[in-house]
Amino acid sequence: MNSEIIESHFISNGSIFPANEISSFVISEPTIYEVVRVIDGVPLFFDDHLTRLQASAESLNVDLQEVLPAISEAIYKLIEANKNPDKNIKLIVYNLDKATPDYIMSFIHSRYPSEEQYASGVHTILVHEERQNPNAKIINNTLREKVNASLKEHNAYEALLVNNRGEITEGSRSNLFFVVDGKVYTAPAQDVLIGITRKYILRACTNLGLEVVEQPIPFSMLEYAEGAFITGTSPKVLPITSIDEIQLNSAKNSIAASILKEYDAILKQYITAHK
């Protein structure tokens, strides 16, 4: 976390510390975490993040009920202490064997797609890896290092994970959707880390009257997909222009464009309701 932290202060167990003191904190594994985007002083979909954090803890036989109220208060304290930056916050819960686990949160370097990337789409690659526990948001440094090396080697924006059955499941930091014959396809919930953005993309599809099919995504779908996009806290809805050597015209796909527009409307409604 030392290399990720930005802004002037971070919070540990409810107390505010100067950013330069982060190195004195030792975060032991296993750890669970969430990354929350802040816009206009509002931590987006924060209740959903806390629900997923608890689910991650339960998958490791840990109960966070004692610490969740403190985390809820602390995030607003952190935003205020750093003067409301529109960036991402990383929340890490560790010492999971304690009756009341420890937590630490800070603003981190936040990479958002450019207007050009939204307009043209991004290059992605396939990586034959899968999460051991896809429904739990657990820090996996080994997977992260392998993916980062592949992204750098191929100058790609995101890596799409392929499981041992040859199915494309999700991005390393995102969920994945395909558009085929006017329908929206995505991998089943049990096979992926269920992104908070994914939940609201599904709601956007419902609002638009689009049919969503949750099924395993075979490699062969790349041959006839009309478009594809990734979703997540930072990218929102980002079209894919290529997967390895396969070209897609996702940036011009009207269904993907309508989903992004509807998701932005949901974001605005949420921010207005929580200011």
C-alpha positions, 0 to 999 in steps of 0.5 A, a space after each residue: 500500500 505504501 506505493 499506492 497512497 496519495 493525498 495528505 492523510 490516511 486512516 487506520 482503525 478510525 484515527 487519522 495519520 499523515 501520509 508519510 507515516 504509512 510505512 510504520 504499518 505492517 499489513 499481514 496477509 490474508 487481507 480483504 479489500 475494496 476500492 471505492 470511487 469518490 465523486 463530489 464527496 460521495 463514496 459511490 455505492 458504499 453500502 454495496 461495497 460493505 456488503 461485499 466486504 462482509 461476504 469476502 470475510 465470511 468466505 474466510 470464516 470471519 465476521 466483520 459486524 463489529 468493525 463495519 460501523 466504524 468503517 462507515 464513519 471513517 470513510 467520510 472522515 478520510 474524505 473530509 481530511 483530504 478535502 474531497 478529492 475525486 479519486 479512489 479510496 482503497 480499504 484493506 481489512 487485515 489481522 483477520 484472526 482477531 476478534 475485531 480485525 484491523 483496517 486501513 484506508 487511503 486515497 490511492 493513485 487512480 487511473 481513469 480512461 481518457 475521452 479517447 479511450 471511451 471513444 475508440 475502445 481499448 486493447 485487451 489480452 487473454 491470460 490463462 488464469 482464474 481466481 481460487 475464490 472468485 466471489 471474495 475480493 482477496 489480495 493476490 499479489 502473485 496473480 497481480 504481478 503476472 497480469 501486470 507483466 503481461 499488460 506491460 509486455 503487450 501494451 494492453 489496458 486490461 487482461 481477460 481471464 480464461 479458466 481451465 475450461 477455456 471460458 472467458 470469465 472476467 477482467 483482472 480488475 473488471 467484469 466483462 460483457 459481450 453484445 451478441 444479436 442484441 443481447 448482453 452476455 456475461 459470465 455467471 455470478 458464481 464464476 466471477 468477482 461480482 463487481 459493484 458496477 456490474 450490479 448497476 450495469 445489470 440494472 441499466 440493462 433492465 431499465 433499457 429493456 435489454 435481455 441479459 444472459 448469464 452463461 459461461 463465455 466460450 472462446 468461440 463467442 469472440 468470432 461473432 460478438 458485435 461488441 464487448 466492454 469491461 466495467 468497474 469502479 474506475 472504467 465505468 463502461 469501457 468498450 474493447 477494441 481488440 482482444 489479442 489479435 481479434 478486432 471488435 467495433 465495440 466503440 460504435 456499438 449502440 447497445 454498449 453506448 446506451 448502457 454507458 449513458 444509462 449507467 451515468 444517469 444512475 451515478 448522477 441519481 446516486 450522488 444527488 441522493 447522498 450529498 
